[in-house]
Amino acid sequence: MRAAVLILAALLAGCAGAPRVETVEVRVPVPVECREPVPARPAMPTEALRPGVTVDDFARAAMAELERREGYEGQLVAALEACRAPIKK
């Protein structure tokens, strides 16, 4: 009987000395699909030129194409930045 009481006391003492468990919040970035629409590629002026155009006509179309490509590039950069921006809660 005395041995049973000692064993029971030892078991209860072991439960009292158990380590405390603390909850820790871990923040891990999770990849999320970007749903930003891809801007439509505009028609480029040099693509519409027929064979045999003059050098002046080609130069005018090329200059217009540079401006159009810069605008399109701006739209692409804006879409990319929207995808790279942090997600708001």
Biopython code that builds the backbone (N, CA, C, O; Angstrom):
import numpy as np
from Bio.PDB.StructureBuilder import StructureBuilder

atoms = [
    (1, "MET", "N", (0.821, -1.185, 0.000)),
    (1, "MET", "CA", (0.000, 0.000, 0.000)),
    (1, "MET", "C", (0.870, 1.255, 0.000)),
    (1, "MET", "O", (0.623, 2.213, -0.733)),
    (2, "ARG", "N", (1.884, 1.214, 0.839)),
    (2, "ARG", "CA", (2.765, 2.361, 0.940)),
    (2, "ARG", "C", (3.503, 2.580, -0.394)),
    (2, "ARG", "O", (3.727, 3.721, -0.797)),
    (3, "ALA", "N", (3.869, 1.512, -1.059)),
    (3, "ALA", "CA", (4.561, 1.609, -2.338)),
    (3, "ALA", "C", (3.639, 2.200, -3.393)),
    (3, "ALA", "O", (4.084, 2.971, -4.243)),
    (4, "ALA", "N", (2.361, 1.848, -3.347)),
    (4, "ALA", "CA", (1.411, 2.382, -4.319)),
    (4, "ALA", "C", (1.239, 3.876, -4.139)),
    (4, "ALA", "O", (1.120, 4.607, -5.122)),
    (5, "VAL", "N", (1.225, 4.340, -2.902)),
    (5, "VAL", "CA", (1.091, 5.768, -2.616)),
    (5, "VAL", "C", (2.336, 6.509, -3.108)),
    (5, "VAL", "O", (2.225, 7.597, -3.674)),
    (6, "LEU", "N", (3.520, 5.927, -2.897)),
    (6, "LEU", "CA", (4.757, 6.563, -3.358)),
    (6, "LEU", "C", (4.794, 6.632, -4.892)),
    (6, "LEU", "O", (5.215, 7.639, -5.462)),
    (7, "ILE", "N", (4.355, 5.566, -5.548)),
    (7, "ILE", "CA", (4.337, 5.565, -7.019)),
    (7, "ILE", "C", (3.347, 6.607, -7.526)),
    (7, "ILE", "O", (3.648, 7.336, -8.471)),
    (8, "LEU", "N", (2.174, 6.685, -6.910)),
    (8, "LEU", "CA", (1.174, 7.672, -7.301)),
    (8, "LEU", "C", (1.692, 9.082, -7.071)),
    (8, "LEU", "O", (1.472, 9.957, -7.908)),
    (9, "ALA", "N", (2.367, 9.323, -5.971)),
    (9, "ALA", "CA", (2.929, 10.650, -5.690)),
    (9, "ALA", "C", (4.008, 10.995, -6.701)),
    (9, "ALA", "O", (4.101, 12.144, -7.132)),
    (10, "ALA", "N", (4.821, 10.026, -7.086)),
    (10, "ALA", "CA", (5.875, 10.268, -8.078)),
    (10, "ALA", "C", (5.254, 10.600, -9.436)),
    (10, "ALA", "O", (5.737, 11.486, -10.141)),
    (11, "LEU", "N", (4.195, 9.897, -9.798)),
    (11, "LEU", "CA", (3.530, 10.181, -11.066)),
    (11, "LEU", "C", (2.906, 11.572, -11.076)),
    (11, "LEU", "O", (3.012, 12.285, -12.074)),
    (12, "LEU", "N", (2.278, 11.956, -10.015)),
    (12, "LEU", "CA", (1.673, 13.288, -9.936)),
    (12, "LEU", "C", (2.746, 14.383, -9.945)),
    (12, "LEU", "O", (2.536, 15.451, -10.520)),
    (13, "ALA", "N", (3.860, 14.128, -9.329)),
    (13, "ALA", "CA", (4.952, 15.112, -9.328)),
    (13, "ALA", "C", (5.527, 15.273, -10.733)),
    (13, "ALA", "O", (5.928, 16.372, -11.116)),
    (14, "GLY", "N", (5.569, 14.194, -11.495)),
    (14, "GLY", "CA", (6.051, 14.271, -12.873)),
    (14, "GLY", "C", (5.133, 15.123, -13.733)),
    (14, "GLY", "O", (5.615, 15.843, -14.608)),
    (15, "CYS", "N", (3.841, 15.066, -13.516)),
    (15, "CYS", "CA", (2.897, 15.883, -14.299)),
    (15, "CYS", "C", (3.029, 17.358, -13.941)),
    (15, "CYS", "O", (2.850, 18.220, -14.801)),
    (16, "ALA", "N", (3.331, 17.651, -12.716)),
    (16, "ALA", "CA", (3.451, 19.044, -12.284)),
    (16, "ALA", "C", (4.686, 19.688, -12.879)),
    (16, "ALA", "O", (4.717, 20.908, -13.035)),
    (17, "GLY", "N", (5.697, 18.920, -13.213)),
    (17, "GLY", "CA", (6.929, 19.488, -13.733)),
    (17, "GLY", "C", (6.979, 19.534, -15.252)),
    (17, "GLY", "O", (8.045, 19.782, -15.816)),
    (18, "ALA", "N", (5.859, 19.302, -15.931)),
    (18, "ALA", "CA", (5.849, 19.293, -17.399)),
    (18, "ALA", "C", (6.163, 20.693, -17.934)),
    (18, "ALA", "O", (5.745, 21.687, -17.340)),
    (19, "PRO", "N", (6.891, 20.780, -19.042)),
    (19, "PRO", "CA", (7.232, 22.093, -19.592)),
    (19, "PRO", "C", (5.993, 22.813, -20.122)),
    (19, "PRO", "O", (5.034, 22.191, -20.578)),
    (20, "ARG", "N", (6.044, 24.132, -20.048)),
    (20, "ARG", "CA", (4.936, 24.951, -20.527)),
    (20, "ARG", "C", (5.049, 25.119, -22.034)),
    (20, "ARG", "O", (6.136, 25.376, -22.552)),
    (21, "VAL", "N", (3.952, 24.977, -22.727)),
    (21, "VAL", "CA", (3.945, 25.118, -24.180)),
    (21, "VAL", "C", (3.437, 26.513, -24.526)),
    (21, "VAL", "O", (2.366, 26.924, -24.081)),
    (22, "GLU", "N", (4.224, 27.237, -25.330)),
    (22, "GLU", "CA", (3.816, 28.572, -25.750)),
    (22, "GLU", "C", (3.536, 28.567, -27.247)),
    (22, "GLU", "O", (4.211, 27.881, -28.014)),
    (23, "THR", "N", (2.546, 29.329, -27.644)),
    (23, "THR", "CA", (2.206, 29.446, -29.054)),
    (23, "THR", "C", (3.043, 30.562, -29.663)),
    (23, "THR", "O", (3.121, 31.666, -29.124)),
    (24, "VAL", "N", (3.667, 30.251, -30.797)),
    (24, "VAL", "CA", (4.494, 31.232, -31.489)),
    (24, "VAL", "C", (3.922, 31.424, -32.879)),
    (24, "VAL", "O", (3.679, 30.454, -33.596)),
    (25, "GLU", "N", (3.704, 32.684, -33.265)),
    (25, "GLU", "CA", (3.181, 32.982, -34.603)),
    (25, "GLU", "C", (4.351, 33.120, -35.567)),
    (25, "GLU", "O", (5.285, 33.883, -35.322)),
    (26, "VAL", "N", (4.290, 32.378, -36.658)),
    (26, "VAL", "CA", (5.343, 32.417, -37.670)),
    (26, "VAL", "C", (4.734, 32.961, -38.956)),
    (26, "VAL", "O", (3.742, 32.431, -39.458)),
    (27, "ARG", "N", (5.336, 34.021, -39.482)),
    (27, "ARG", "CA", (4.845, 34.618, -40.726)),
    (27, "ARG", "C", (5.718, 34.140, -41.883)),
    (27, "ARG", "O", (6.922, 34.393, -41.921)),
    (28, "VAL", "N", (5.090, 33.452, -42.813)),
    (28, "VAL", "CA", (5.797, 32.911, -43.968)),
    (28, "VAL", "C", (5.100, 33.422, -45.224)),
    (28, "VAL", "O", (3.883, 33.280, -45.340)),
    (29, "PRO", "N", (5.830, 34.011, -46.167)),
    (29, "PRO", "CA", (5.168, 34.461, -47.389)),
    (29, "PRO", "C", (4.653, 33.270, -48.200)),
    (29, "PRO", "O", (5.341, 32.263, -48.372)),
    (30, "VAL", "N", (3.440, 33.416, -48.684)),
    (30, "VAL", "CA", (2.803, 32.359, -49.465)),
    (30, "VAL", "C", (2.561, 32.898, -50.869)),
    (30, "VAL", "O", (1.954, 33.959, -51.020)),
    (31, "PRO", "N", (3.021, 32.193, -51.898)),
    (31, "PRO", "CA", (2.789, 32.698, -53.257)),
    (31, "PRO", "C", (1.304, 32.703, -53.602)),
    (31, "PRO", "O", (0.571, 31.758, -53.312)),
    (32, "VAL", "N", (0.891, 33.791, -54.226)),
    (32, "VAL", "CA", (-0.503, 33.951, -54.615)),
    (32, "VAL", "C", (-0.541, 34.296, -56.099)),
    (32, "VAL", "O", (0.293, 35.058, -56.589)),
    (33, "GLU", "N", (-1.496, 33.739, -56.797)),
    (33, "GLU", "CA", (-1.629, 33.997, -58.223)),
    (33, "GLU", "C", (-1.934, 35.473, -58.471)),
    (33, "GLU", "O", (-2.774, 36.065, -57.792)),
    (34, "CYS", "N", (-1.251, 36.052, -59.439)),
    (34, "CYS", "CA", (-1.509, 37.443, -59.805)),
    (34, "CYS", "C", (-2.681, 37.466, -60.776)),
    (34, "CYS", "O", (-2.684, 36.741, -61.771)),
    (35, "ARG", "N", (-3.651, 38.280, -60.493)),
    (35, "ARG", "CA", (-4.841, 38.348, -61.347)),
    (35, "ARG", "C", (-4.920, 39.668, -62.099)),
    (35, "ARG", "O", (-5.995, 40.077, -62.537)),
    (36, "GLU", "N", (-3.798, 40.322, -62.244)),
    (36, "GLU", "CA", (-3.746, 41.563, -63.002)),
    (36, "GLU", "C", (-3.863, 41.240, -64.491)),
    (36, "GLU", "O", (-3.129, 40.386, -64.989)),
    (37, "PRO", "N", (-4.773, 41.905, -65.213)),
    (37, "PRO", "CA", (-4.913, 41.586, -66.637)),
    (37, "PRO", "C", (-3.693, 42.048, -67.435)),
    (37, "PRO", "O", (-3.112, 43.098, -67.157)),
    (38, "VAL", "N", (-3.324, 41.257, -68.413)),
    (38, "VAL", "CA", (-2.204, 41.599, -69.285)),
    (38, "VAL", "C", (-2.721, 42.583, -70.332)),
    (38, "VAL", "O", (-3.700, 42.296, -71.021)),
    (39, "PRO", "N", (-2.068, 43.744, -70.457)),
    (39, "PRO", "CA", (-2.545, 44.704, -71.455)),
    (39, "PRO", "C", (-2.398, 44.149, -72.870)),
    (39, "PRO", "O", (-1.444, 43.433, -73.172)),
    (40, "ALA", "N", (-3.342, 44.485, -73.717)),
    (40, "ALA", "CA", (-3.319, 44.011, -75.105)),
    (40, "ALA", "C", (-2.191, 44.703, -75.867)),
    (40, "ALA", "O", (-1.974, 45.907, -75.729)),
    (41, "ARG", "N", (-1.489, 43.925, -76.663)),
    (41, "ARG", "CA", (-0.391, 44.486, -77.458)),
    (41, "ARG", "C", (-0.989, 45.302, -78.597)),
    (41, "ARG", "O", (-1.819, 44.791, -79.350)),
    (42, "PRO", "N", (-0.581, 46.564, -78.738)),
    (42, "PRO", "CA", (-1.137, 47.389, -79.822)),
    (42, "PRO", "C", (-0.539, 46.998, -81.171)),
    (42, "PRO", "O", (0.536, 46.404, -81.245)),
    (43, "ALA", "N", (-1.248, 47.338, -82.212)),
    (43, "ALA", "CA", (-0.729, 47.119, -83.561)),
    (43, "ALA", "C", (0.392, 48.127, -83.804)),
    (43, "ALA", "O", (0.233, 49.318, -83.538)),
    (44, "MET", "N", (1.509, 47.647, -84.304)),
    (44, "MET", "CA", (2.660, 48.508, -84.531)),
    (44, "MET", "C", (2.630, 49.062, -85.969)),
    (44, "MET", "O", (2.366, 48.327, -86.920)),
    (45, "PRO", "N", (2.902, 50.352, -86.105)),
    (45, "PRO", "CA", (2.823, 50.992, -87.426)),
    (45, "PRO", "C", (3.719, 50.362, -88.487)),
    (45, "PRO", "O", (3.328, 50.317, -89.654)),
    (46, "THR", "N", (4.891, 49.880, -88.132)),
    (46, "THR", "CA", (5.775, 49.307, -89.153)),
    (46, "THR", "C", (5.265, 47.956, -89.648)),
    (46, "THR", "O", (5.611, 47.526, -90.748)),
    (47, "GLU", "N", (4.445, 47.288, -88.840)),
    (47, "GLU", "CA", (3.897, 46.002, -89.269)),
    (47, "GLU", "C", (2.854, 46.170, -90.360)),
    (47, "GLU", "O", (2.609, 45.242, -91.130)),
    (48, "ALA", "N", (2.237, 47.340, -90.434)),
    (48, "ALA", "CA", (1.179, 47.582, -91.411)),
    (48, "ALA", "C", (1.721, 48.128, -92.736)),
    (48, "ALA", "O", (0.968, 48.301, -93.694)),
    (49, "LEU", "N", (3.005, 48.393, -92.785)),
    (49, "LEU", "CA", (3.582, 48.951, -94.021)),
    (49, "LEU", "C", (3.622, 47.896, -95.114)),
    (49, "LEU", "O", (3.934, 46.731, -94.869)),
    (50, "ARG", "N", (3.305, 48.322, -96.301)),
    (50, "ARG", "CA", (3.377, 47.411, -97.444)),
    (50, "ARG", "C", (4.806, 47.424, -97.975)),
    (50, "ARG", "O", (5.525, 48.402, -97.770)),
    (51, "PRO", "N", (5.221, 46.385, -98.636)),
    (51, "PRO", "CA", (6.579, 46.349, -99.195)),
    (51, "PRO", "C", (6.791, 47.476, -100.215)),
    (51, "PRO", "O", (5.893, 47.807, -100.990)),
    (52, "GLY", "N", (7.967, 48.043, -100.196)),
    (52, "GLY", "CA", (8.328, 49.075, -101.161)),
    (52, "GLY", "C", (7.973, 50.490, -100.747)),
    (52, "GLY", "O", (7.955, 51.381, -101.596)),
    (53, "VAL", "N", (7.688, 50.733, -99.473)),
    (53, "VAL", "CA", (7.387, 52.100, -99.028)),
    (53, "VAL", "C", (8.657, 52.934, -99.076)),
    (53, "VAL", "O", (9.766, 52.400, -99.100)),
    (54, "THR", "N", (8.484, 54.224, -99.088)),
    (54, "THR", "CA", (9.642, 55.118, -99.126)),
    (54, "THR", "C", (10.330, 55.122, -97.759)),
    (54, "THR", "O", (9.753, 54.726, -96.746)),
    (55, "VAL", "N", (11.554, 55.573, -97.766)),
    (55, "VAL", "CA", (12.323, 55.657, -96.525)),
    (55, "VAL", "C", (11.670, 56.648, -95.569)),
    (55, "VAL", "O", (11.662, 56.431, -94.357)),
    (56, "ASP", "N", (11.125, 57.727, -96.105)),
    (56, "ASP", "CA", (10.459, 58.721, -95.253)),
    (56, "ASP", "C", (9.222, 58.128, -94.570)),
    (56, "ASP", "O", (9.004, 58.359, -93.381)),
    (57, "ASP", "N", (8.428, 57.382, -95.300)),
    (57, "ASP", "CA", (7.244, 56.751, -94.704)),
    (57, "ASP", "C", (7.653, 55.738, -93.637)),
    (57, "ASP", "O", (7.027, 55.651, -92.581)),
    (58, "PHE", "N", (8.708, 54.973, -93.923)),
    (58, "PHE", "CA", (9.185, 54.003, -92.936)),
    (58, "PHE", "C", (9.708, 54.707, -91.685)),
    (58, "PHE", "O", (9.459, 54.251, -90.569)),
    (59, "ALA", "N", (10.423, 55.804, -91.860)),
    (59, "ALA", "CA", (10.955, 56.549, -90.713)),
    (59, "ALA", "C", (9.821, 57.109, -89.864)),
    (59, "ALA", "O", (9.883, 57.053, -88.635)),
    (60, "ARG", "N", (8.781, 57.652, -90.506)),
    (60, "ARG", "CA", (7.631, 58.172, -89.746)),
    (60, "ARG", "C", (6.949, 57.047, -88.960)),
    (60, "ARG", "O", (6.589, 57.223, -87.796)),
    (61, "ALA", "N", (6.778, 55.896, -89.606)),
    (61, "ALA", "CA", (6.138, 54.766, -88.927)),
    (61, "ALA", "C", (7.013, 54.264, -87.778)),
    (61, "ALA", "O", (6.498, 53.892, -86.724)),
    (62, "ALA", "N", (8.319, 54.253, -87.974)),
    (62, "ALA", "CA", (9.224, 53.790, -86.916)),
    (62, "ALA", "C", (9.194, 54.739, -85.718)),
    (62, "ALA", "O", (9.233, 54.287, -84.574)),
    (63, "MET", "N", (9.127, 56.040, -85.967)),
    (63, "MET", "CA", (9.055, 57.005, -84.861)),
    (63, "MET", "C", (7.739, 56.841, -84.085)),
    (63, "MET", "O", (7.719, 56.893, -82.855)),
    (64, "ALA", "N", (6.648, 56.643, -84.829)),
    (64, "ALA", "CA", (5.355, 56.432, -84.169)),
    (64, "ALA", "C", (5.372, 55.129, -83.365)),
    (64, "ALA", "O", (4.785, 55.040, -82.286)),
    (65, "GLU", "N", (6.055, 54.127, -83.910)),
    (65, "GLU", "CA", (6.136, 52.847, -83.214)),
    (65, "GLU", "C", (6.917, 52.970, -81.906)),
    (65, "GLU", "O", (6.560, 52.336, -80.913)),
    (66, "LEU", "N", (7.965, 53.769, -81.896)),
    (66, "LEU", "CA", (8.730, 53.978, -80.661)),
    (66, "LEU", "C", (7.834, 54.542, -79.560)),
    (66, "LEU", "O", (7.875, 54.076, -78.421)),
    (67, "GLU", "N", (7.039, 55.532, -79.897)),
    (67, "GLU", "CA", (6.130, 56.117, -78.898)),
    (67, "GLU", "C", (5.085, 55.106, -78.439)),
    (67, "GLU", "O", (4.767, 55.024, -77.253)),
    (68, "ARG", "N", (4.554, 54.339, -79.389)),
    (68, "ARG", "CA", (3.538, 53.347, -79.035)),
    (68, "ARG", "C", (4.128, 52.251, -78.159)),
    (68, "ARG", "O", (3.484, 51.798, -77.213)),
    (69, "ARG", "N", (5.344, 51.826, -78.464)),
    (69, "ARG", "CA", (6.003, 50.797, -77.645)),
    (69, "ARG", "C", (6.300, 51.306, -76.240)),
    (69, "ARG", "O", (6.179, 50.555, -75.272)),
    (70, "GLU", "N", (6.688, 52.575, -76.117)),
    (70, "GLU", "CA", (6.934, 53.143, -74.786)),
    (70, "GLU", "C", (5.657, 53.150, -73.957)),
    (70, "GLU", "O", (5.689, 52.856, -72.762)),
    (71, "GLY", "N", (4.531, 53.484, -74.584)),
    (71, "GLY", "CA", (3.250, 53.458, -73.873)),
    (71, "GLY", "C", (2.883, 52.050, -73.439)),
    (71, "GLY", "O", (2.419, 51.834, -72.320)),
    (72, "TYR", "N", (3.095, 51.092, -74.341)),
    (72, "TYR", "CA", (2.798, 49.689, -74.026)),
    (72, "TYR", "C", (3.711, 49.185, -72.913)),
    (72, "TYR", "O", (3.270, 48.464, -72.017)),
    (73, "GLU", "N", (4.972, 49.565, -72.976)),
    (73, "GLU", "CA", (5.912, 49.167, -71.926)),
    (73, "GLU", "C", (5.479, 49.735, -70.575)),
    (73, "GLU", "O", (5.599, 49.057, -69.554)),
    (74, "GLY", "N", (4.981, 50.959, -70.558)),
    (74, "GLY", "CA", (4.475, 51.549, -69.312)),
    (74, "GLY", "C", (3.319, 50.754, -68.741)),
    (74, "GLY", "O", (3.230, 50.568, -67.527)),
    (75, "GLN", "N", (2.422, 50.278, -69.614)),
    (75, "GLN", "CA", (1.303, 49.461, -69.151)),
    (75, "GLN", "C", (1.790, 48.128, -68.587)),
    (75, "GLN", "O", (1.272, 47.649, -67.578)),
    (76, "LEU", "N", (2.784, 47.534, -69.239)),
    (76, "LEU", "CA", (3.330, 46.262, -68.749)),
    (76, "LEU", "C", (4.017, 46.436, -67.394)),
    (76, "LEU", "O", (3.873, 45.597, -66.505)),
    (77, "VAL", "N", (4.763, 47.531, -67.246)),
    (77, "VAL", "CA", (5.447, 47.789, -65.971)),
    (77, "VAL", "C", (4.415, 48.010, -64.866)),
    (77, "VAL", "O", (4.594, 47.522, -63.750)),
    (78, "ALA", "N", (3.340, 48.737, -65.161)),
    (78, "ALA", "CA", (2.291, 48.963, -64.159)),
    (78, "ALA", "C", (1.636, 47.645, -63.744)),
    (78, "ALA", "O", (1.356, 47.435, -62.564)),
    (79, "ALA", "N", (1.392, 46.761, -64.709)),
    (79, "ALA", "CA", (0.798, 45.455, -64.386)),
    (79, "ALA", "C", (1.750, 44.627, -63.533)),
    (79, "ALA", "O", (1.324, 43.959, -62.591)),
    (80, "LEU", "N", (3.032, 44.670, -63.860)),
    (80, "LEU", "CA", (4.019, 43.921, -63.087)),
    (80, "LEU", "C", (4.112, 44.454, -61.661)),
    (80, "LEU", "O", (4.166, 43.674, -60.710)),
    (81, "GLU", "N", (4.130, 45.760, -61.509)),
    (81, "GLU", "CA", (4.200, 46.346, -60.170)),
    (81, "GLU", "C", (2.958, 46.001, -59.350)),
    (81, "GLU", "O", (3.053, 45.789, -58.141)),
    (82, "ALA", "N", (1.800, 45.943, -59.999)),
    (82, "ALA", "CA", (0.582, 45.565, -59.275)),
    (82, "ALA", "C", (0.676, 44.124, -58.784)),
    (82, "ALA", "O", (0.154, 43.793, -57.719)),
    (83, "CYS", "N", (1.340, 43.271, -59.556)),
    (83, "CYS", "CA", (1.500, 41.871, -59.131)),
    (83, "CYS", "C", (2.532, 41.739, -58.017)),
    (83, "CYS", "O", (2.434, 40.841, -57.181)),
    (84, "ARG", "N", (3.509, 42.621, -58.004)),
    (84, "ARG", "CA", (4.577, 42.521, -57.007)),
    (84, "ARG", "C", (4.248, 43.248, -55.711)),
    (84, "ARG", "O", (4.957, 43.088, -54.717)),
    (85, "ALA", "N", (3.185, 44.042, -55.709)),
    (85, "ALA", "CA", (2.804, 44.803, -54.516)),
    (85, "ALA", "C", (2.376, 43.848, -53.408)),
    (85, "ALA", "O", (1.821, 42.786, -53.691)),
    (86, "PRO", "N", (2.625, 44.209, -52.149)),
    (86, "PRO", "CA", (2.193, 43.342, -51.038)),
    (86, "PRO", "C", (0.669, 43.217, -51.005)),
    (86, "PRO", "O", (-0.054, 44.147, -51.362)),
    (87, "ILE", "N", (0.208, 42.070, -50.576)),
    (87, "ILE", "CA", (-1.231, 41.813, -50.489)),
    (87, "ILE", "C", (-1.776, 42.514, -49.257)),
    (87, "ILE", "O", (-1.242, 42.378, -48.157)),
    (88, "LYS", "N", (-2.848, 43.265, -49.461)),
    (88, "LYS", "CA", (-3.474, 43.993, -48.341)),
    (88, "LYS", "C", (-4.458, 43.082, -47.651)),
    (88, "LYS", "O", (-5.186, 42.320, -48.288)),
    (89, "LYS", "N", (-4.465, 43.175, -46.343)),
    (89, "LYS", "CA", (-5.388, 42.338, -45.553)),
    (89, "LYS", "C", (-6.772, 42.922, -45.540)),
    (89, "LYS", "O", (-7.675, 42.355, -44.926)),
]
sb = StructureBuilder()
sb.init_structure("model")
sb.init_model(0)
sb.init_chain("A")
sb.init_seg("    ")
for serial, (resi, resn, name, xyz) in enumerate(atoms, 1):
    if name == "N":
        sb.init_residue(resn, " ", resi, " ")
    sb.init_atom(name, np.array(xyz, "f"), 0.0, 1.0, " ", f" {name:<3s}", serial, name[0])
structure = sb.get_structure()
